[in-house]
């Protein structure tokens, strides 16, 4: 069958999607990118926050309408929404032929073949199980970047988060399987390997009895072809000395960390079920910058959490102003049924959540511009991502820019470059979130 695959949500979902694509292609199916050519459509859904849920619902309904027109033989829904709303999907959207839970995506070929034969297919393994090794993945990130999901699930149980009830307890993926996947990706041309999980920092604790992320990273650094290794989603309270030393000392590891701190008011952090205080957050940021002076730090915040007062918001603003994170994003609090925070009193009006988000982002824009301006005159290694249409310039990323979430550097040059190439660039200018530069060997005063 000709199959259109739609992957929604986070890069961890994308990793699952690529595994399913590998299974489908080895199963003799053809992947297409036009819904009008497709015999079947697979939607890998997300429902982490309200906006993601709405996107997933709208996509399912849109593809269901396509099936009503008689152009599709099969419509399959997988991922977090399939896990969370399995009964509603089956009962209310008859056009859906198969539903697979978050730990059942290895059954994607069976689901497609069952739907093609006219039978409905449902599979929901225990959310605490670990999906079997599915073999070689089909990369969807352009070939030069690859996401390596090193663990599944989460044990933190933050009061706003639905993930543990959809993805289960924390389970590390065995090291030998990850090394094999990383080698496969390198063989396919991946030069930047991005380590992801709900939380990367406690990798190994469940299967090796201690934190072993630093040991995994050292082994990944030995894979030929990999130039950059980037670590995302490090809970600040779990960062440990051996990991800091590995990031600092291993040449392939980007001096970059994503620390999802969510807030800075001790009162709100406690209501969120977070494991840190503001003083501890300040201490870990200070330590990272002391040990790795050129480290780029990204964080994520939630505005308008239940019970957040104007004083809490102002305390957060002051913290952001003083910490000067290089990269920062803010999400208005999203009430998710089934979470402890959904039942809390003093829910903040949506308009006020968004106002507070905008205030933080306006402040961060100034910080980002200042930090970018401070880099003018420096030389940085850049990975080329593509060409600017109609201009003698290319889009690239420095070690301080993760794909899809951070900014770019625009490299002005008339020479020919290819996606995935690396070049030394002199920074000549800064915008709010992006940099401008020229190849170092073309720079003139």
C-alpha positions in Angstrom: 0.0 0.0 0.0 1.0 3.6 -0.5 1.1 5.2 3.0 1.1 8.8 4.1 2.6 9.2 7.5 1.8 12.3 9.7 3.9 12.8 12.8 2.7 15.4 15.3 4.2 16.6 18.6 7.6 16.3 20.0 10.9 14.8 18.8 10.4 11.8 21.0 7.2 11.1 19.0 9.2 11.6 15.8 11.6 8.9 16.9 8.7 6.5 17.2 7.4 7.6 13.8 10.7 6.8 12.2 10.7 3.3 13.7 7.2 2.7 12.3 8.4 4.0 8.9 11.2 1.5 9.0 8.8 -1.4 9.8 6.4 -0.3 7.0 9.0 0.0 4.3 10.5 -3.4 5.2 7.0 -4.8 5.2 6.8 -3.9 1.5 4.8 -0.7 1.8 5.6 2.6 -0.1 5.7 5.9 1.8 4.3 8.9 0.0 3.9 12.6 0.9 0.7 13.4 -0.9 -2.6 12.5 0.8 -4.2 12.2 -2.7 -1.8 9.4 -3.6 -2.2 7.5 -0.3 -4.1 4.2 0.1 -3.6 4.5 3.9 -2.8 7.3 6.4 -1.1 6.9 9.8 -1.3 9.7 12.3 1.1 9.6 15.2 -0.7 12.0 17.7 0.2 14.2 20.6 -1.9 15.5 23.4 0.6 17.0 25.9 -1.1 20.4 26.1 -4.4 21.8 24.7 -2.9 23.1 21.5 -1.3 19.8 20.7 -4.6 18.0 21.4 -6.5 20.3 19.2 -4.1 19.8 16.3 -4.3 16.0 16.7 -8.1 16.0 16.8 -8.3 18.3 13.7 -5.9 16.2 11.8 -7.8 13.0 12.6 -11.1 14.6 11.5 -9.6 16.0 8.3 -8.2 12.6 7.3 -11.5 10.9 8.3 -13.3 13.2 5.8 -10.9 12.1 3.2 -11.8 8.5 3.9 -15.5 9.3 3.7 -14.8 10.4 0.1 -13.7 6.9 -0.7 -10.0 7.7 -1.4 -8.6 5.8 1.5 -8.5 2.1 2.4 -7.2 2.6 5.9 -6.8 5.3 8.6 -4.6 4.4 11.6 -4.2 6.5 14.8 -1.1 6.0 17.1 0.6 7.8 19.9 -0.4 9.7 23.0 -4.0 10.7 21.9 -4.6 7.1 20.8 -3.5 6.0 24.3 -5.5 8.6 26.2 -8.7 8.6 24.2 -8.8 5.1 22.7 -12.5 4.5 23.5 -13.6 7.9 22.2 -11.7 7.5 19.0 -13.1 4.1 18.3 -16.7 5.0 19.3 -16.9 8.5 17.7 -14.8 8.3 14.6 -15.9 5.1 12.7 -13.6 6.0 9.8 -10.6 5.1 12.0 -9.6 1.5 11.3 -6.9 0.9 13.8 -5.7 2.4 17.1 -2.3 1.7 18.6 -1.2 2.8 22.1 2.1 4.4 23.0 3.9 1.0 23.6 2.2 -0.8 20.7 3.6 0.9 17.6 5.7 -2.2 16.7 2.3 -3.6 15.5 1.9 -1.0 12.8 2.3 -3.5 9.9 -0.3 -5.8 11.4 -2.6 -2.8 11.9 -2.3 -1.7 8.3 -2.8 -5.2 6.9 -5.8 -5.8 9.2 -7.4 -2.5 8.0 -6.7 -3.4 4.4 -8.6 -6.7 5.0 -11.6 -4.9 6.4 -11.0 -5.6 10.1 -10.6 -3.1 12.9 -7.3 -3.4 14.9 -6.7 -2.2 18.4 -3.6 -2.8 20.6 -2.7 -1.3 23.9 0.3 -3.0 25.6 1.1 -2.0 29.2 2.4 1.6 29.3 5.2 0.3 31.5 6.5 -2.1 28.8 9.4 -1.3 26.5 8.8 -1.6 22.8 11.0 -4.3 21.2 13.9 -3.3 19.0 12.3 -2.5 15.6 15.4 -2.4 13.6 16.7 0.3 11.2 14.7 3.5 11.1 13.7 5.7 8.2 15.1 9.2 8.9 12.8 12.1 8.3 15.1 15.0 9.4 16.9 15.6 6.2 19.6 13.0 6.8 22.2 15.1 8.7 20.4 15.3 12.0 19.0 12.4 14.1 17.1 12.0 17.3 18.1 9.1 19.6 15.4 8.4 22.2 17.4 7.0 25.1 14.5 6.3 27.5 10.7 6.1 27.8 8.3 7.3 30.4 8.8 9.5 33.6 8.7 9.0 37.3 8.5 12.7 38.3 4.7 13.1 38.3 4.7 16.9 38.1 1.2 18.0 39.0 0.5 19.6 35.6 1.7 16.7 33.4 -0.2 13.8 31.9 2.9 12.0 30.4 3.4 9.4 33.2 -0.2 8.1 32.6 0.3 7.9 28.9 4.0 6.8 28.6 4.4 4.9 31.9 7.3 4.7 34.4 10.8 5.7 33.4 12.5 2.9 31.4 16.1 3.3 30.0 16.7 1.7 26.6 19.6 -0.7 26.8 22.9 0.8 25.9 23.8 -1.8 23.2 20.5 -1.1 21.4 21.2 2.7 21.4 24.7 2.3 20.2 23.5 0.1 17.3 20.8 2.7 16.4 23.3 5.5 16.6 25.7 3.6 14.3 22.8 3.0 11.8 22.1 6.7 11.8 25.8 7.6 11.3 25.8 5.1 8.4 22.9 7.0 6.9 24.8 10.3 7.0 23.7 11.7 10.4 26.3 14.2 11.7 24.4 15.6 14.7 23.0 13.2 17.2 20.4 14.6 19.6 19.7 12.6 22.8 16.0 12.9 23.9 13.7 11.4 26.6 11.1 12.7 29.0 14.2 13.1 31.2 17.7 12.2 30.0 19.7 12.8 33.1 18.6 9.7 35.1 19.4 7.4 32.2 20.6 4.0 33.5 19.3 4.2 37.0 16.6 1.5 36.4 18.7 -1.0 34.5 22.3 -0.3 35.7 21.6 0.9 39.2 23.2 4.3 38.8 23.2 7.3 36.4 25.2 6.3 33.3 24.3 9.0 30.8 28.0 10.2 30.8 29.2 6.7 30.0 26.7 6.3 27.1 27.8 9.7 25.7 31.4 8.7 25.8 30.7 5.6 23.8 28.5 7.6 21.3 31.5 9.9 20.8 33.5 7.0 19.4 31.1 6.6 16.4 32.7 7.8 13.2 30.7 10.3 11.2 29.0 11.9 14.2 30.3 15.5 14.6 28.0 16.9 17.3 26.1 15.3 20.2 23.4 17.4 21.8 21.6 16.5 25.1 18.1 17.7 25.7 15.6 17.6 28.7 18.0 17.6 31.7 16.1 18.0 34.9 18.3 20.5 36.9 18.2 18.5 40.2 19.5 15.4 38.4 22.6 17.0 36.8 25.7 15.4 38.2 29.5 16.1 38.2 30.5 13.3 35.8 28.0 14.5 33.2 29.2 18.1 33.5 32.8 16.8 33.0 31.8 14.8 30.0 30.1 17.7 28.3 33.1 19.9 29.1 35.8 17.5 28.0 34.4 15.4 25.1 35.0 17.4 21.9 31.9 16.1 20.1 29.5 17.1 22.8 27.9 20.5 22.3 28.3 22.9 25.1 24.5 23.2 25.3 21.9 22.0 27.8 18.2 22.2 28.0 17.0 22.6 31.6 13.2 22.6 31.9 12.8 24.6 35.2 9.1 25.7 34.7 9.1 28.5 37.4 11.3 30.3 40.0 8.8 31.0 42.8 9.4 28.4 45.5 5.7 28.4 46.3 4.7 27.7 42.7 7.5 25.1 42.2 6.1 23.2 45.2 2.6 23.3 43.8 4.0 22.0 40.5 5.5 19.1 42.3 9.0 20.1 41.1 12.1 18.9 43.0 14.0 22.2 43.1 14.0 25.6 44.8 15.0 28.9 43.3 18.2 28.8 45.3 19.1 25.4 43.9 18.3 26.5 40.3 20.6 29.4 40.7 23.3 27.2 42.1 23.2 24.7 39.2 23.2 27.4 36.5 26.1 29.1 38.3 28.0 25.7 38.4 27.4 24.9 34.8 28.6 28.3 33.7 31.6 28.1 36.0 32.7 24.6 34.7 31.8 25.3 31.0 32.1 29.0 30.4 30.8 28.9 26.8 27.8 26.8 27.6 24.5 27.8 26.0 21.5 27.2 28.4 17.9 26.8 27.3 14.9 26.6 29.6 11.1 26.3 29.5 8.6 28.1 31.7 4.9 27.9 32.5 2.9 31.1 32.9 -0.3 31.3 34.8 -0.1 28.0 36.8 -3.0 27.7 39.2 -2.5 30.0 42.2 0.2 32.1 40.5 -0.1 35.6 41.9 1.2 38.8 40.4 4.0 38.6 43.0 4.9 35.1 41.8 5.0 36.3 38.2 7.2 39.3 39.1 9.6 37.0 41.0 9.8 34.9 37.9 10.5 38.0 35.8 13.3 39.0 38.1 14.8 35.5 38.0 14.7 35.5 34.1 16.3 39.0 34.1 19.1 38.0 36.4 19.8 34.5 35.0 20.0 35.7 31.4 19.3 32.3 29.8 20.5 32.1 26.2 17.3 30.4 25.0 13.9 30.5 26.7 10.4 29.5 25.9 7.1 30.0 27.8 3.9 28.1 27.6 0.6 29.3 29.2 -0.5 26.7 31.6 -2.8 24.1 30.0 -5.3 22.4 32.2 -5.2 18.7 31.5 -7.9 16.4 32.9 -6.6 13.7 35.1 -3.8 15.8 36.6 -3.6 17.1 40.2 -3.2 20.7 38.9 -6.5 20.5 37.1 -8.3 20.2 40.5 -6.4 23.0 42.1 -8.3 26.2 43.1 -7.4 29.7 41.9 -7.2 28.8 38.2 -5.7 31.8 36.3 -7.8 33.3 33.4 -6.5 32.4 30.0 -6.0 36.1 29.0 -3.9 36.7 32.1 -1.8 33.5 31.4 -1.1 34.8 27.9 -0.3 38.4 29.1 2.3 37.0 31.5 3.8 34.8 28.8 4.1 37.8 26.6 5.8 39.9 29.3 8.4 37.2 29.9 9.0 36.8 26.2 9.5 40.5 25.7 12.1 40.5 28.4 13.8 37.4 27.0 13.9 39.0 23.5 16.0 41.9 25.0 18.3 39.3 26.8 18.6 37.3 23.6 19.6 40.3 21.5 22.1 41.4 24.1 23.7 37.9 24.2 23.7 37.7 20.5 25.3 41.1 20.1 28.1 40.0 22.6 29.0 37.2 20.1 29.7 39.7 17.2 33.3 39.4 16.2 33.6 35.8 17.4 34.2 32.8 15.2 31.8 29.8 15.4 31.5 26.4 13.8 28.2 26.3 11.8 26.2 23.4 10.3 24.5 24.4 7.1 20.8 23.7 7.0 19.8 25.1 3.6 19.9 28.0 1.2 18.1 31.3 1.5 15.9 31.5 -1.6 17.0 34.1 -4.1 19.9 35.3 -1.9 23.6 34.6 -1.8 23.2 33.3 1.7 22.7 30.1 3.7 20.8 29.1 6.9 22.9 27.4 9.5 23.0 26.5 13.2 25.8 26.9 15.8 26.4 24.5 18.6 24.1 26.7 20.6 21.0 26.1 18.4 18.9 23.0 18.6 16.8 22.3 15.5 13.3 23.6 15.4 13.4 25.3 18.8 16.3 27.8 18.6 17.5 30.4 16.2 19.7 30.4 13.1 22.8 32.0 11.8 22.5 33.5 8.3 25.8 32.9 6.4 26.3 35.4 3.6 28.5 33.9 0.9 28.4 33.3 -2.9 30.3 29.9 -2.6 28.4 26.7 -3.0 27.5 24.9 0.3 25.5 21.7 0.9 23.1 20.8 3.7 25.1 19.1 6.5 28.3 20.9 5.6 30.3 22.5 8.4 32.2 25.8 8.1 33.8 28.3 10.4 31.9 31.6 10.4 32.7 35.1 11.7 29.7 36.6 13.4 29.1 40.1 12.0 25.6 40.9 13.3 22.8 39.9 15.6 19.0 40.0 15.5 16.6 39.2 18.4 17.0 35.4 18.1 19.3 34.9 15.1 22.9 35.8 14.1 24.4 37.0 10.8 27.9 36.1 9.6 30.3 35.3 6.8 32.7 32.4 6.3 35.8 33.2 8.3 38.1 32.9 5.3 36.0 35.5 3.5 35.9 38.0 6.3 37.4 41.4 5.8 37.4 44.4 8.2 
